[in-house]
Amino acid sequence: MKYKIRSCRALLCAAFACLGLQGCGGGENGSGGASAPLVTSVGTVKSANEVESAKEAMRSDEAAYFVETQQSSAATFDRRAATALSNSHDPRSGVYYLYAADGTNGTRQKLGINFDTRSYTLTDDRGQATSGTFSEDPAEPGTYVFASSRITSAANTARFRLAPDAVVGAFPFEKPWSNPTAYQVMPFVAARAFVTDPTQLDGNYNSFGIIRKSDGTSDSQALTMRITGHGTTLETCFGYQDLHSLDSCPTILKRTYAITASPDFTWTGTSNSPADVLQFRMARIGAQNILLSGGYTDTAPDTRVFQIGLPDAPVSGWTQSRYIGAATDGSWGANVFGNWDSIRTAVTPEGTVDELSLPLASIGRPQGVRLLNSAGTKRYYAMFNGTLSVVIGRPIENARGYMEVSLYKDSWNARNGHYTVFTTNGTEQTLDIDFDKKLYTMTAPGGDATTGTFSEDPNDPGTYIFANRRITAASNTARFRTKIDAIVGGFPFALFKSNPVAYAVQPFIAVRSFVTQRSGLAGTYDVIVTAGGSNNLTHPGAYWQLYIDAAGTVARQCLPATIACLPEASLGDYAISPGASPGIWVFTRDEKTSFTGRVARIDGRNVMLQASESYSPYIAPSSPLFPYPIWTLNTGFPRPTGATNPVYWPAMRMHIASTGGTFGTASLDATRYATSYSRPDGTSDSLALEMQGISGNAQVREGTDSTGTRYQLAQNGVIALMQAPWPFDNLHIGLAD
């Protein structure tokens, strides 16, 4: 059975659909639209006096809202199932009105949950039901996994979480217009408490939605809304890409509707044109109004929509929070939002775990919406309100049609997560770290992992100390500092080619955000190469330039003093292609792979990184040492363009870790570098260098100590490198405070 509204010609026809079980303007089976009896629990009709008594018993934050747990009057509603669910002793059990991101008409979709039997029944708009069981995910308490024969992927991402009177998650819905029938895991919001007092509708809202079409295309929608007059007037501003507050909305994008109550907890808005009608429900989830709309219209039966509206939040609302939920690509994961950054860690239906860190930018007004990845080729709008978070691909652009819907879990430290670690023993390792629990796991290639705790140094706030059984020295110099998406410090790694295996504190750079688009690679990089032999024996390093063209397809290697890395100055040209996973880039020459590398994003800056094992080019085949294995760490800083020397070399105060196992502090400017540090044996020392520039390069400088020994330094305002000349016996890695 289809649920239609009268001819809808407004822009908002694609944003809202008629959701009433009785249709727009008429009761079920033409009965004239009489309101359903007041109810407070599924299958149990209460008198008005009993409802009033129930209202008095509500929590204080909900008492002002006349909310009801619904009883459906639909012919396809299974009252026997509802009765069984209502007989459950668990208050979470019941029947919920469900709105899904596949555009399914939310009014007709019902989700029944029974926590006593751990079973569910989903009934679609045609009255067809699918049932099964669910179980709690032991790895993520509070998340429940749907068991369904519709799931055929490697990982089951059909899951849900709960809030009072709401279920938020993903389910394998029937794919609209599929023939033969196919299923896809898509996000949903299901609620059973709704606002019925029109005076409680008033407020400013931001509404995100997606559109699905029968031809397989999709798009996104974002609009602002305002309800005033004690729930009698709705104003909307529908922007195709840009969001406008109602006060600054261009006249051509603004529409006004008169709101009236409709059966089954719905509200109907009618504009000056009687044919321009929209309908929605206002759910109450987590003491917040949540606007829900979905379905299709008679004028566009081949288009389905799903719309969620959240109250506009003030700037102060953008606090560090973690939300868990689903996306339209079938993934399930956690979003961590801060003031100006976000991190999503999710498992895909294929079973892979992906982590994506993107910056947030203000759009001015409305304050409750921010632009995600503003400089990228795929841009998104994001909003959250302490109950739900919603992310959509920006309308009309590359990410259109994408949506994430997640439920608030807890406050969260944005630094928590999974990092790739570049070390001075020739390996790329992984660091999983939790700043809330103060726990970490460092995992080497092959799966060798060491786990421990860490604590903040009370004498040096912002510096954290690793606790690890590998540390046996008199002084623990295994410490680290943090930046946006980066951790820099020292850790007790296995020494390169040590036999038996020995451990020593060595410097590392750990990052979790990498350039994944070719154009983001472009620039001329000053690359510092540090190397060492077995048991950390010294070995010469190197310094060279690497130019990457604007398209990110060609790289050219040049000598470090080259003013412009032009073709005639090239030591070798390389073709660039994507590697085995996003963020890894393969550099080939003469159709043979020369090296692979990544470009990290640290505090808004590019840093080229590669840790690998190789063989010394200085050992001749005739030598008994041949082949001589070495580790290398390549670190590259792109040169700023159109900048003056002070910008190339800003003054910095930083903390440093070194291949000598030391940890300390340093300061530098264009004329001086000074550091004080502690050794693992408990002693301390200092070093001061007088700085001078290098001809043709303002980003790399030389320093000279009191004995005349010369050092090489490079920095980009966030990361600094200092190493001695031949035999390159020490490398300092610093992170700006």
Wavefront OBJ file of the C-alpha trace (Angstrom):
o trace
v 0.000 0.000 0.000
v 1.348 3.428 -0.922
v 0.945 6.536 1.170
v 0.655 9.633 -0.919
v 0.117 13.310 -0.495
v -1.588 15.602 -2.904
v 0.422 17.080 -5.747
v 3.603 18.587 -4.294
v 5.444 21.125 -6.413
v 7.633 22.850 -3.825
v 11.358 22.431 -3.439
v 10.699 20.585 -0.215
v 8.859 17.791 -1.963
v 12.182 15.992 -2.145
v 12.920 16.764 1.483
v 9.723 15.626 3.165
v 7.100 13.033 2.385
v 3.664 12.313 3.769
v 4.106 9.976 6.712
v 0.570 9.672 8.114
v -0.836 6.159 8.261
v -4.118 7.696 7.194
v -2.602 9.733 4.356
v -2.660 13.518 4.226
v -5.977 15.056 5.140
v -7.948 11.844 5.688
v -8.312 8.984 8.127
v -7.475 5.388 7.422
v -9.837 3.829 4.889
v -11.409 7.257 4.407
v -12.592 7.511 8.003
v -12.001 11.230 8.179
v -8.759 11.510 10.143
v -9.922 10.981 13.712
v -7.051 10.967 16.151
v -5.950 7.701 17.675
v -6.709 7.097 21.380
v -4.129 8.423 23.820
v -1.737 5.670 24.829
v 1.300 5.247 27.046
v 2.341 1.723 26.193
v 2.053 -0.505 23.193
v -1.290 -2.260 23.063
v -2.661 -0.613 26.203
v -5.166 2.206 25.793
v -5.205 4.724 28.637
v -7.757 7.319 29.546
v -6.927 10.994 29.330
v -6.780 11.142 33.143
v -4.332 8.262 33.255
v -2.181 9.979 30.631
v -2.140 13.140 32.721
v -1.068 11.082 35.728
v 1.694 9.513 33.656
v 2.875 12.950 32.625
v 3.179 13.958 36.257
v 5.406 10.943 36.845
v 7.814 11.829 34.026
v 11.340 13.018 34.704
v 11.567 16.733 35.270
v 13.376 17.331 31.976
v 10.601 15.590 30.078
v 7.587 16.751 32.096
v 6.956 19.775 29.894
v 6.630 17.560 26.830
v 3.476 15.647 26.069
v 5.075 12.513 24.678
v 3.348 9.237 23.963
v 4.530 5.727 23.229
v 2.525 4.768 20.204
v -0.087 2.234 19.314
v -0.395 1.757 15.570
v -3.796 1.539 13.926
v -2.379 0.155 10.665
v -4.088 -2.879 9.199
v -0.719 -4.602 8.787
v 0.315 -4.065 12.396
v 0.637 -7.366 14.266
v -1.040 -6.742 17.613
v -0.148 -10.227 18.867
v 3.526 -9.410 18.375
v 3.004 -6.059 20.044
v 1.310 -7.712 23.007
v 4.182 -10.171 23.379
v 6.642 -7.350 23.268
v 4.709 -5.256 25.758
v 4.666 -8.219 28.138
v 8.443 -8.145 28.278
v 9.845 -7.146 31.660
v 12.609 -5.120 30.034
v 11.579 -1.471 29.526
v 13.589 -1.325 26.306
v 11.288 -3.865 24.677
v 8.513 -2.572 22.475
v 7.538 -1.471 18.998
v 9.252 1.490 17.380
v 8.413 3.607 14.317
v 11.388 3.191 12.011
v 12.887 5.632 9.476
v 15.579 4.224 7.215
v 18.229 5.707 4.964
v 17.031 3.601 2.052
v 14.059 5.972 1.888
v 11.561 3.448 3.217
v 8.372 5.166 4.350
v 9.003 5.486 8.073
v 5.318 5.421 9.005
v 4.782 1.906 7.738
v 8.075 0.436 8.968
v 7.858 -1.064 12.454
v 10.658 -2.570 14.541
v 9.661 -4.819 17.422
v 12.343 -5.609 20.000
v 12.126 -8.087 22.880
v 15.084 -8.011 25.256
v 13.804 -10.946 27.297
v 14.017 -13.309 24.323
v 16.648 -11.277 22.439
v 14.465 -11.345 19.343
v 13.198 -8.806 16.835
v 10.592 -8.447 14.089
v 10.789 -5.839 11.328
v 7.590 -5.211 9.368
v 7.878 -3.229 6.153
v 5.394 -0.954 4.402
v 3.740 -3.909 2.637
v 3.138 -5.800 5.859
v 5.921 -8.293 5.148
v 7.889 -9.228 8.245
v 11.368 -10.592 8.874
v 12.345 -11.906 12.284
v 15.466 -13.038 14.022
v 17.578 -12.773 17.116
v 20.199 -10.336 18.300
v 23.119 -10.477 20.703
v 25.376 -7.993 22.430
v 28.806 -7.444 20.905
v 31.294 -8.419 23.652
v 33.908 -6.165 22.068
v 31.592 -3.134 22.171
v 29.205 -3.301 25.152
v 25.935 -1.548 24.437
v 26.029 -2.490 20.755
v 23.743 -5.320 19.630
v 24.161 -7.368 16.451
v 21.189 -8.423 14.309
v 21.298 -12.041 13.148
v 19.738 -12.271 9.697
v 19.948 -14.582 6.712
v 20.079 -11.409 4.607
v 23.650 -10.821 5.815
v 26.135 -12.443 3.438
v 29.145 -10.129 3.869
v 32.370 -11.033 5.666
v 31.498 -8.751 8.589
v 28.023 -8.219 10.009
v 27.553 -4.461 10.310
v 23.791 -4.720 10.993
v 23.828 -3.443 14.563
v 22.052 -1.094 16.910
v 22.369 0.933 20.085
v 19.700 2.322 22.371
v 18.633 5.594 23.918
v 15.497 6.131 26.016
v 12.567 5.371 23.688
v 14.789 5.044 20.614
v 16.849 2.531 18.648
v 19.582 3.762 16.295
v 21.528 1.452 14.050
v 21.630 -0.353 10.708
v 19.649 -3.224 9.209
v 19.712 -5.219 5.933
v 16.686 -3.579 4.335
v 15.316 -4.610 0.985
v 16.953 -2.446 -1.637
v 14.279 -0.287 -3.301
v 13.514 -1.161 -6.914
v 15.824 -4.201 -6.866
v 14.851 -7.056 -9.179
v 15.602 -9.725 -8.187
v 15.251 -8.647 -4.579
v 18.518 -7.572 -2.970
v 19.377 -6.310 0.488
v 21.693 -3.625 1.793
v 22.711 -2.605 5.302
v 21.553 0.980 5.806
v 21.228 3.324 8.815
v 17.937 3.835 10.609
v 16.403 5.770 13.491
v 13.459 4.166 15.307
v 11.462 5.999 17.987
v 8.391 5.434 20.119
v 7.999 8.751 21.976
v 6.725 11.782 20.080
v 5.769 15.360 20.779
v 1.996 15.862 20.630
v 1.752 19.303 22.231
v 2.253 21.865 19.433
v 3.750 24.419 21.823
v 6.723 22.100 22.266
v 7.577 22.076 18.557
v 9.005 25.606 18.553
v 12.707 26.015 17.839
v 15.435 26.381 15.227
v 16.428 23.164 13.472
v 19.007 21.980 10.953
v 17.827 19.138 8.751
v 19.998 16.692 6.788
v 18.693 14.179 4.299
v 19.492 11.909 1.391
v 17.537 11.154 -1.773
v 17.443 7.745 -3.485
v 16.184 7.389 -7.045
v 15.073 4.344 -8.996
v 17.794 4.928 -11.595
v 20.433 4.259 -8.917
v 21.502 7.875 -8.396
v 21.420 9.688 -5.083
v 21.936 13.137 -3.640
v 22.013 14.926 -0.310
v 19.925 17.706 1.204
v 20.641 20.282 3.889
v 18.231 22.953 5.037
v 17.429 25.153 8.020
v 14.012 25.277 9.665
v 12.230 27.364 12.269
v 8.976 26.525 14.041
v 7.245 29.396 15.840
v 3.835 30.514 17.098
v 3.454 27.631 19.563
v 3.800 25.079 16.818
v 1.629 26.779 14.229
v 4.179 28.082 11.680
v 7.105 26.366 9.954
v 9.659 28.303 7.889
v 12.288 26.569 5.771
v 15.327 27.727 3.835
v 16.293 25.194 1.209
v 19.815 25.713 -0.148
v 21.181 23.446 -2.842
v 24.730 23.472 -1.447
v 25.116 26.373 0.956
v 23.194 26.545 4.202
v 21.558 29.835 5.177
v 20.082 30.862 8.482
v 16.411 31.799 8.255
v 17.285 35.456 8.889
v 19.624 35.585 5.875
v 17.725 33.217 3.593
v 17.220 34.461 0.017
v 13.538 34.984 -0.682
v 13.521 32.470 -3.530
v 14.668 29.706 -1.143
v 12.290 30.505 1.708
v 8.904 28.879 2.234
v 6.330 29.155 5.022
v 3.875 26.472 6.149
v 0.942 26.366 8.534
v 1.241 23.368 10.866
v -1.688 21.253 11.968
v -1.834 18.032 13.959
v -2.493 14.819 12.019
v -3.260 11.284 13.180
v -0.654 8.872 14.436
v 1.680 11.504 15.978
v 2.348 13.295 12.693
v 2.329 16.989 11.872
v 1.281 18.373 8.498
v 2.562 21.633 7.025
v 0.662 23.368 4.209
v 1.977 26.405 2.339
v 0.021 29.130 0.546
v -0.476 26.578 -2.194
v -2.724 23.793 -0.888
v -0.819 21.374 -3.110
v 2.451 22.126 -1.281
v 2.232 19.788 1.733
v 4.859 18.227 3.953
v 4.643 15.921 6.935
v 6.918 14.842 9.783
v 7.041 13.457 13.290
v 8.880 15.085 16.172
v 10.479 12.338 18.241
v 11.840 12.826 21.747
v 15.223 11.146 22.094
v 17.557 11.896 24.967
v 15.478 14.902 26.109
v 15.877 16.437 22.648
v 13.450 17.105 19.808
v 14.432 15.058 16.750
v 12.532 15.696 13.496
v 12.012 12.606 11.341
v 10.636 12.364 7.827
v 10.817 9.811 5.051
v 9.120 8.108 2.141
v 8.001 9.246 -1.289
v 5.316 11.414 -2.924
v 2.721 10.812 -5.606
v 4.522 13.275 -7.882
v 7.833 11.448 -7.477
v 7.184 7.745 -6.829
v 10.648 6.891 -8.113
v 12.304 9.055 -5.448
v 12.651 8.168 -1.774
v 13.965 10.427 0.960
v 15.157 10.226 4.550
v 15.427 13.383 6.653
v 16.652 14.052 10.215
v 16.420 17.422 11.915
v 18.324 18.409 15.068
v 17.946 21.592 17.127
v 20.515 24.204 16.138
v 23.342 24.093 18.695
v 25.503 26.966 19.962
v 29.242 27.102 19.341
v 29.785 25.821 22.877
v 28.025 22.628 21.838
v 31.050 21.516 19.811
v 32.763 19.605 22.599
v 34.788 16.416 22.482
v 32.248 13.605 22.062
v 32.079 10.089 20.687
v 29.130 8.766 18.691
v 28.657 5.201 17.434
v 26.557 4.262 14.433
v 26.211 3.392 10.774
v 26.845 4.879 7.344
v 25.208 4.379 3.961
v 28.330 2.607 2.680
v 27.435 -0.242 5.036
v 30.131 0.507 7.605
v 29.709 0.625 11.382
v 31.961 2.626 13.639
v 32.685 5.506 15.958
v 32.869 9.210 15.203
v 34.854 11.404 17.554
v 34.091 15.102 17.159
v 36.098 17.954 18.612
v 35.936 21.677 18.049
v 37.894 21.555 14.800
v 38.567 17.919 13.966
v 36.809 14.595 13.610
v 37.926 10.982 13.477
v 35.863 8.065 12.185
v 37.018 4.508 12.853
v 34.779 1.930 11.210
v 34.572 -1.667 10.069
v 33.334 -2.249 6.541
v 31.127 -5.132 5.357
v 34.314 -6.617 3.874
v 35.818 -6.793 7.349
v 38.486 -4.126 6.976
v 38.951 -1.431 9.595
v 39.384 2.086 8.260
v 40.252 5.261 10.109
v 39.742 8.710 8.646
v 40.679 11.982 10.290
v 39.279 15.189 8.811
v 39.246 18.827 9.898
v 36.075 20.735 10.776
v 35.444 24.322 9.713
v 32.798 26.800 10.773
v 30.227 27.963 8.220
v 29.145 30.873 10.423
v 25.426 30.362 10.738
v 23.760 28.081 11.484
v 26.154 27.427 14.376
v 25.106 23.811 14.800
v 26.533 22.751 11.426
v 30.172 22.536 10.425
v 31.920 21.746 7.165
v 33.976 18.583 7.216
v 37.099 18.338 5.013
v 36.643 21.835 3.599
v 39.817 21.671 1.470
v 39.226 18.163 0.161
v 37.585 16.841 -2.973
v 34.903 15.140 -0.871
v 33.236 17.545 1.541
v 30.594 16.886 4.153
v 28.254 18.670 6.519
v 28.243 17.502 10.146
v 25.986 18.217 13.106
v 25.433 16.723 16.550
v 23.473 17.605 19.664
v 24.557 15.317 22.495
v 22.049 12.685 21.369
v 22.557 12.061 17.641
v 25.250 12.962 15.165
v 24.497 13.166 11.458
v 26.980 13.575 8.603
v 26.016 13.947 4.943
v 27.977 14.419 1.750
v 27.574 18.001 0.586
v 24.722 18.256 -1.931
v 25.595 18.078 -5.642
v 29.300 17.440 -4.870
v 31.410 14.264 -4.995
v 30.230 12.844 -1.663
v 26.505 13.446 -2.299
v 24.168 10.713 -1.155
v 26.413 9.649 1.738
v 25.047 9.738 5.291
v 26.189 8.684 8.766
v 23.747 8.435 11.681
v 25.226 7.767 15.115
v 24.099 7.757 18.728
v 25.992 9.529 21.508
v 28.158 7.226 23.610
v 30.450 9.316 25.783
v 32.897 12.134 26.038
v 36.071 11.082 24.292
v 39.655 12.102 24.021
v 40.264 12.873 20.353
v 43.825 11.593 20.598
v 42.597 8.028 21.190
v 42.983 5.732 18.238
v 45.202 3.813 15.873
v 48.485 5.309 14.640
v 51.118 4.228 12.117
v 54.559 4.485 13.717
v 57.717 5.343 11.762
v 60.775 4.188 13.684
v 64.562 4.266 13.531
v 64.875 0.490 13.335
v 63.593 0.114 9.783
v 60.002 -0.809 10.613
v 56.572 0.721 10.411
v 54.668 -0.337 13.509
v 51.213 0.444 14.887
v 50.281 2.189 18.116
v 46.824 1.787 19.630
v 46.409 4.272 22.442
v 43.624 5.219 24.859
v 44.124 8.479 26.740
v 41.033 7.895 28.872
v 42.267 4.567 30.237
v 45.966 5.458 29.859
v 46.668 2.216 27.969
v 48.650 1.499 24.793
v 49.705 -1.376 22.545
v 52.728 -1.125 20.233
v 52.701 -3.798 17.519
v 55.663 -4.622 15.284
v 55.430 -6.248 11.838
v 54.615 -9.914 12.280
v 52.340 -9.246 15.242
v 54.881 -8.968 18.063
v 53.067 -6.643 20.479
v 53.866 -5.056 23.804
v 51.191 -3.506 25.993
v 51.411 -1.175 28.929
v 50.249 1.950 30.654
v 51.388 5.540 30.476
v 51.077 8.551 32.740
v 51.522 12.293 32.464
v 54.749 13.685 33.891
v 53.671 15.933 36.796
v 56.851 17.972 36.344
v 56.331 18.457 32.602
v 52.602 18.744 31.751
v 51.825 17.474 28.259
v 54.649 14.924 28.388
v 53.615 11.289 28.924
v 55.800 8.437 30.179
v 55.554 4.899 28.799
v 55.680 2.092 31.372
v 57.141 -1.043 29.804
v 59.002 -4.140 30.963
v 61.594 -3.549 28.244
v 62.856 -0.499 30.126
v 65.644 -1.477 32.507
v 67.792 1.661 32.453
v 68.262 3.921 35.464
v 66.140 6.671 33.894
v 62.990 6.134 31.822
v 63.358 8.309 28.725
v 60.515 6.552 26.877
v 58.259 9.586 26.678
v 56.052 11.329 24.141
v 54.160 14.490 23.244
v 51.097 14.958 21.042
v 49.795 17.153 18.238
v 46.683 16.939 16.084
v 46.829 13.440 14.577
v 50.445 12.859 15.658
v 52.525 11.497 18.542
v 56.289 12.034 18.703
v 58.645 10.634 21.287
v 60.841 7.701 22.247
v 59.943 4.039 22.821
v 61.926 0.856 23.679
v 62.021 -0.704 20.222
v 64.050 -3.760 19.280
v 67.406 -2.640 17.936
v 67.893 -3.277 14.240
v 69.262 -6.794 13.537
v 70.204 -7.329 17.186
v 70.892 -10.971 18.090
v 69.865 -11.798 20.723
v 67.154 -9.168 20.547
v 68.035 -6.070 22.540
v 65.836 -3.085 23.271
v 66.659 0.577 23.555
v 64.643 3.794 23.588
v 64.549 5.153 20.041
v 62.692 8.114 18.512
v 59.506 7.711 16.505
v 56.859 9.704 14.651
v 53.338 8.252 14.868
v 50.543 9.588 12.647
v 47.034 8.587 11.633
v 46.095 11.050 8.890
v 47.580 10.642 5.414
v 47.165 12.281 2.051
v 44.970 10.007 -0.070
v 44.394 12.270 -3.079
v 47.148 12.714 -5.671
v 46.840 16.489 -5.782
v 47.571 16.636 -2.061
v 51.079 15.294 -2.657
v 52.287 18.267 -4.713
v 55.326 20.233 -3.603
v 59.111 20.310 -3.417
v 60.236 18.337 -0.382
v 63.523 18.608 1.502
v 64.109 14.962 2.417
v 66.401 14.071 5.320
v 67.576 10.442 5.262
v 68.849 8.946 8.512
v 70.378 5.469 8.553
v 71.959 2.934 10.895
v 73.395 -0.551 10.939
v 72.864 -3.588 13.146
v 72.645 -2.895 16.882
v 72.267 0.768 15.954
v 75.796 1.148 14.576
v 76.336 4.424 12.754
v 75.914 4.771 9.030
v 75.959 7.784 6.691
v 72.626 9.380 5.916
v 71.682 11.665 3.037
v 69.787 14.794 2.061
v 68.036 15.438 -1.256
v 65.067 17.138 -2.881
v 61.963 15.464 -4.219
v 59.674 17.444 -6.498
v 56.091 16.196 -7.060
v 54.024 17.803 -9.789
v 50.642 19.460 -9.185
v 48.732 16.428 -10.426
v 50.608 14.094 -8.078
v 51.605 11.746 -10.891
v 55.340 12.440 -11.399
v 58.212 12.838 -8.928
v 61.714 14.119 -9.630
v 64.790 13.711 -7.429
v 67.402 16.486 -7.326
v 70.472 17.484 -5.370
v 69.700 19.426 -2.178
v 71.237 22.725 -3.308
v 69.252 22.802 -6.546
v 67.366 26.087 -6.706
v 64.648 24.616 -8.933
v 64.227 20.889 -9.403
v 63.751 21.084 -13.166
v 64.050 18.149 -15.623
v 67.622 19.081 -16.545
v 68.622 18.879 -12.855
v 66.933 15.519 -12.276
v 68.783 12.596 -10.733
v 65.829 10.386 -11.590
v 62.159 10.654 -12.466
v 59.458 8.454 -10.953
v 55.843 7.655 -11.766
v 53.507 7.764 -8.763
v 50.650 5.312 -8.306
v 48.399 4.314 -5.389
v 49.687 1.540 -3.175
v 48.064 -1.384 -1.420
v 45.945 0.800 0.844
v 44.854 4.466 0.871
v 47.699 6.788 1.806
v 50.477 4.546 0.487
v 52.135 5.738 -2.728
v 54.379 3.692 -5.011
v 57.247 5.414 -6.847
v 58.371 3.492 -9.937
v 61.206 4.050 -12.388
v 61.557 2.153 -15.636
v 58.448 0.191 -14.596
v 60.208 -1.087 -11.459
v 59.277 -0.067 -7.927
v 61.988 2.104 -6.408
v 60.337 2.884 -3.081
v 57.009 3.432 -1.352
v 56.121 6.262 0.968
v 53.371 8.255 2.629
v 52.628 11.899 3.171
v 51.217 12.475 6.634
v 49.098 15.398 7.735
v 50.368 16.769 11.052
v 48.771 19.898 12.470
v 47.734 20.980 8.984
v 51.135 20.384 7.362
v 52.419 17.708 4.994
v 55.266 15.496 6.209
v 56.697 12.781 3.951
v 57.569 9.630 5.898
v 59.128 6.269 5.126
v 60.773 3.709 7.421
v 62.402 0.765 5.701
v 65.216 -1.757 5.581
v 67.830 -1.619 2.844
v 71.473 -2.339 2.098
v 74.389 0.020 2.346
v 75.494 1.482 -0.997
v 78.936 2.108 0.504
v 79.912 -1.547 0.988
v 81.536 -3.019 -2.108
v 80.649 -6.535 -3.279
v 84.230 -7.535 -2.598
v 83.910 -6.636 1.089
v 83.337 -9.434 3.612
v 80.542 -7.250 5.042
v 78.606 -7.284 1.764
v 75.637 -7.134 1.706
v 75.416 -4.831 4.709
v 71.824 -4.300 5.951
v 70.790 -0.861 7.198
v 67.643 0.831 8.430
v 66.540 4.153 6.983
v 64.074 6.803 8.060
v 63.128 9.344 5.396
v 61.446 12.552 6.530
v 60.482 15.266 4.046
v 59.121 18.792 4.507
v 57.585 20.602 1.522
v 58.983 24.064 0.975
v 56.446 26.860 1.522
v 55.677 28.796 -1.626
v 55.641 32.576 -1.741
v 56.987 32.805 1.809
v 59.783 34.859 3.350
v 62.648 33.410 5.344
v 61.094 33.919 8.785
v 58.151 31.828 7.651
v 60.507 29.095 6.504
v 62.243 29.108 9.856
v 59.852 30.122 12.649
v 61.066 30.168 16.234
v 60.066 27.016 18.123
v 60.125 25.555 21.597
v 59.873 21.793 21.515
v 60.487 18.455 23.166
v 62.959 16.092 21.527
v 63.807 12.384 21.435
v 66.998 11.009 19.907
v 68.644 7.852 18.635
v 70.918 8.140 21.651
v 67.920 7.296 23.820
v 67.663 10.811 25.229
v 64.602 12.943 25.877
v 64.573 16.652 26.569
v 63.616 20.117 25.472
v 64.977 22.425 22.801
v 64.462 25.892 21.418
v 65.550 27.255 18.078
v 65.266 30.262 15.865
v 67.081 31.446 12.761
v 70.340 32.016 14.688
v 70.494 29.454 17.500
v 69.556 25.920 18.544
v 69.829 24.973 22.229
v 68.812 21.692 23.850
v 68.962 20.090 27.292
v 68.277 16.382 27.663
v 68.447 13.347 29.928
v 70.159 10.072 29.087
v 68.933 6.588 30.004
v 71.804 6.247 32.513
v 70.391 9.145 34.507
v 72.896 11.782 33.452
v 71.993 14.955 31.631
v 73.689 17.180 29.086
v 73.109 20.129 26.797
v 74.104 21.332 23.343
v 74.097 24.795 21.769
v 74.527 25.519 18.062
v 75.021 28.743 16.196
v 72.873 28.655 13.073
v 73.598 29.741 9.525
v 71.696 29.348 6.291
v 72.395 27.072 3.340
v 72.679 28.695 -0.050
v 69.510 28.247 -2.086
v 67.430 26.721 0.706
v 65.875 28.611 3.593
v 64.143 25.560 5.090
v 67.350 23.635 5.955
v 70.105 25.239 8.025
v 73.477 24.296 9.493
v 74.527 24.649 13.089
v 78.014 24.706 14.605
v 78.845 23.789 18.217
v 81.685 25.107 20.335
v 84.135 22.563 18.885
v 83.364 23.482 15.309
v 81.347 20.307 14.650
v 78.611 21.007 12.147
v 75.041 19.737 12.310
v 72.161 19.776 9.881
v 68.688 20.999 10.862
v 65.308 21.133 9.123
v 61.886 22.100 10.417
v 58.390 23.064 9.286
v 57.029 24.805 12.353
v 55.702 21.554 13.871
v 58.385 18.866 13.423
v 62.134 19.558 13.641
v 65.055 17.272 12.760
v 68.658 17.685 13.875
v 71.444 15.306 12.957
v 75.213 15.366 13.093
v 77.303 15.131 9.923
v 79.439 12.107 9.198
v 79.179 9.598 10.730
v 75.592 10.733 11.406
v 75.728 9.187 14.840
v 72.657 10.862 16.294
v 69.240 12.092 15.191
v 67.010 14.395 17.229
v 63.290 14.501 16.414
v 61.418 17.385 17.976
v 57.722 18.236 18.245
v 56.749 21.857 18.738
v 55.089 22.717 22.042
l 1 2 3 4 5 6 7 8 9 10 11 12 13 14 15 16 17 18 19 20 21 22 23 24 25 26 27 28 29 30 31 32 33 34 35 36 37 38 39 40 41 42 43 44 45 46 47 48 49 50 51 52 53 54 55 56 57 58 59 60 61 62 63 64 65 66 67 68 69 70 71 72 73 74 75 76 77 78 79 80 81 82 83 84 85 86 87 88 89 90 91 92 93 94 95 96 97 98 99 100 101 102 103 104 105 106 107 108 109 110 111 112 113 114 115 116 117 118 119 120 121 122 123 124 125 126 127 128 129 130 131 132 133 134 135 136 137 138 139 140 141 142 143 144 145 146 147 148 149 150 151 152 153 154 155 156 157 158 159 160 161 162 163 164 165 166 167 168 169 170 171 172 173 174 175 176 177 178 179 180 181 182 183 184 185 186 187 188 189 190 191 192 193 194 195 196 197 198 199 200 201 202 203 204 205 206 207 208 209 210 211 212 213 214 215 216 217 218 219 220 221 222 223 224 225 226 227 228 229 230 231 232 233 234 235 236 237 238 239 240 241 242 243 244 245 246 247 248 249 250 251 252 253 254 255 256 257 258 259 260 261 262 263 264 265 266 267 268 269 270 271 272 273 274 275 276 277 278 279 280 281 282 283 284 285 286 287 288 289 290 291 292 293 294 295 296 297 298 299 300 301 302 303 304 305 306 307 308 309 310 311 312 313 314 315 316 317 318 319 320 321 322 323 324 325 326 327 328 329 330 331 332 333 334 335 336 337 338 339 340 341 342 343 344 345 346 347 348 349 350 351 352 353 354 355 356 357 358 359 360 361 362 363 364 365 366 367 368 369 370 371 372 373 374 375 376 377 378 379 380 381 382 383 384 385 386 387 388 389 390 391 392 393 394 395 396 397 398 399 400 401 402 403 404 405 406 407 408 409 410 411 412 413 414 415 416 417 418 419 420 421 422 423 424 425 426 427 428 429 430 431 432 433 434 435 436 437 438 439 440 441 442 443 444 445 446 447 448 449 450 451 452 453 454 455 456 457 458 459 460 461 462 463 464 465 466 467 468 469 470 471 472 473 474 475 476 477 478 479 480 481 482 483 484 485 486 487 488 489 490 491 492 493 494 495 496 497 498 499 500 501 502 503 504 505 506 507 508 509 510 511 512 513 514 515 516 517 518 519 520 521 522 523 524 525 526 527 528 529 530 531 532 533 534 535 536 537 538 539 540 541 542 543 544 545 546 547 548 549 550 551 552 553 554 555 556 557 558 559 560 561 562 563 564 565 566 567 568 569 570 571 572 573 574 575 576 577 578 579 580 581 582 583 584 585 586 587 588 589 590 591 592 593 594 595 596 597 598 599 600 601 602 603 604 605 606 607 608 609 610 611 612 613 614 615 616 617 618 619 620 621 622 623 624 625 626 627 628 629 630 631 632 633 634 635 636 637 638 639 640 641 642 643 644 645 646 647 648 649 650 651 652 653 654 655 656 657 658 659 660 661 662 663 664 665 666 667 668 669 670 671 672 673 674 675 676 677 678 679 680 681 682 683 684 685 686 687 688 689 690 691 692 693 694 695 696 697 698 699 700 701 702 703 704 705 706 707 708 709 710 711 712 713 714 715 716 717 718 719 720 721 722 723 724 725 726 727 728 729 730 731 732 733 734 735 736 737
